[in-house]
Amino acid sequence: MKSKCGHFAAKSYVDSHAGLCRKCHYNFVFLAKLEDAYGEDALVEYWYAMILSSPSSDKEISHLIDHLTRFYERKLNELPSKQKYIKKMLYMLHSLQKPFDAEDLR
């Protein structure tokens, strides 16, 4: 079965893990543990560095950015007390999806 992320996985796995394949689900579990251990800013820094150091044409990174964007957009409404952090994550993710040229700002 094709999961939300576009990867193929067993139907039972996709149904029990929010529609994600094994690899994408593992990435989200890792994120949750990182955030619990080191805080929100460490998570933002980790993802920004990891995504920037990966090739821009990598489909897995674009899938992951899409997952993270949807995840944090849902959390924005669910957790009003963490809006500053969530907006920081969404800004970072959107800037990675649609990069801009600093020369255009002049």
Secondary structure by P-SEA (a helix, b strand, c coil): ccccccccccaaaaaacccccaaaaaaaaaaaaaaacccaaaaaaaaaaaaaacccccaaaaaaaaaaaaaaaaaaaacccaaaaaaaaaaaaaaaabbbbccccc
